[in-house]
Structures are given as C-alpha cells and as structure tokens.
Amino acid sequence: MSWNPRALPDQSGRTFVVTGANAGLGYFTSEQLASAGAHVVLACRNPVKAAAAIAAIRGRVPGAAVSTLTLDVADLGSVRAAAERMLELPQLHGLILNAGIVHPPVDRSVSLDGTELVLATNFTGHFLLTSLVLPVLQQTPGSRVVSLGSIITRLLDSALDDLQLETTYNSWKAYAQSKIAMQVFGFELDRRLREAGLGGPGGVQSLVAHPGYSISGLTPGIRGVNEVTRGKRFVDTLQGFIGAQGKNAGAWSIVRAATDPDARGGQYFGPRFLTRGTPVLERPTRTSRDRAVAARLFAGTEALVGAPFPLAP
C-alpha cells in the first residue's frame, strides 16, 4: 500500500484525542490531523504549553479545529477526570496514546499513585484512559486506538514480570519495558475487541505505530513548541547521517495508523527504513504478540490502576 503523508485522506467531521500533544510527536500528529480537517483535542498536562501548541497549529493551519483537555497520564485521578470529559464527546474517531517520558530519570521515581514513573507515564495511565473511554469509541463507527511503540523494543526485551522495577531499575530498562508494554497492550486490545464482537472493520480497531529515530534537532523550529539551541541542532544534524529524522516525519506512522482507510486493527506501522522514511507496515517483535505476556501485563496493570479492564481475555 502506497501512502503520501503530505496528502492525507479528508478527516472533516472526525474527532481525535492526542495525549501529550503540546510538543514533539504529539504536536505534529495533532497538526497533521488538523491539516486534514479533523477536530483535534490536545490532551496535555500543562495548560500554558497546551495554549502555545494551539496557537502554533492555528498559525500554521488556517481554520484548524483544535481544543484542549487537561490530562496528566501519570496521575490516575487526572486520567479519570479527563475520561469523564471525553465521554461527553458525541463521537471519538481516534484515541492517540502518545504522551510519555522520552528521557527517563537516572534514579527510580514513582507517580502519585505509587507506580514506577516511566511505566505510569508511558503506559498505565493510557491503559486506564482507554478502558474508561471505550463507550464513546464503541458508539463511533470505525473508531481507532493507536498505541505508540518504539524501535527500542527490537533492542531490549522484557517478559513484563517485574513492572515496578523496585530492585532492578535502570533508565533504559524502564523505558524499554514501558514501550514493550504499549505494544503488547495495543495488539492484545485488538484481539479482545474482536473476541467481544466489538472490533474489525466498522468497530473499534487497535493499531500500533512507532516513529523510528525521531529527534528534536531535525524537527522544524516552532516557537513555544520546538525551540532547539544551535548546539543541539548541529549535533542532531550529524545524527541525520546515521538514520535520524525529525519528529514531524516521525508522526507520519502514527497518522497513517489513525487515518489510512485500508489499515486494519492489529497492524503495526513504522518508517520504511526502520529509523526514518515514509510509513509502511512492519512486523512487530514476538514478545509484542505473546499472549502469555499480555495476560501477565493486563493482570499486573489492573492491580496498579485498581480497576479491571472491561474486556475479558
């Protein structure tokens, strides 16, 4: 399937929520969806940064339909409050699970709810959010959930049997585990939706996308959204020679998963050359589709968020 990320299918009349949308991949995902005519809700933790992102999109996309929603995915109380607001939407065509920590802390930290911070930010908040807004997704024909994975899942592996990393924490392990969890979740969600009779074409479909090696210094500068020093720009430009790309290009895989009319639940999109390029279908890691790992992840996460996932295994 060929795909032109600069000529997207018309998204007029469709509504998308993008978490962590004030900068990076989330911002460019939102801008690209808005440029195709969608109404995009930027779900962000910081209202000031969210306002800057809204202003940037409106300046770059005349007539853009954008709004904001306060959401801190590392705070389960904030997730529940945001979910209540989202349930008021008449329709939700796409939920883009993007928010996350890209550079984890050197030392282990925990969220307000006691979950290891990287996992809480990158995954468990999204797990709870998805479970709570399933009703509005179900009432929207052809809706999609797009989980943001990473190429780090090809470099590091985890059976997800130690989610809290209380004695084995290191920053790379924490980040890799959170992204493995996101991919496992995305594929398992699609399987559960199908088994419940809610998935497939016309129903709720779950897809996974990764952005390749996308970095700030190769990303267009936008005031209040992506402001990079000359030194950072120089270093990242050098990384372009070894396969890096801007976050605007990294968002292409996410947007394709959300909007390609030929895409189907359970598919995995990433850059053509793994680290950069136009988005194509890719094969995920074996762990990402391991049902035993998925069962362990769902059970462990239900305990962390204090609520069962509404779709049975």
Secondary structure by P-SEA (a helix, b strand, c coil): cccccccccccccbbbbbccccccaaaaaaaaaaaaccccccccccaaaaaaaaaaaaaaccccccbbbbbccccaaaaaaaaaaaaacccccbbbccccccccccccccccccccaaaaaacaaaaaaaaaaaaaaaaccbbbbbbbbcccccccccccccccccccccaaaaaaaaaaaaaaaaaaaaaaaaaacccccccbbbbbbbbccccccccccccccccccaaaaaaaaaacccccccccccaaaaaaaaccccccccccccccccccccccccccccccccaaaaaaaaaaaaaaacccccccc
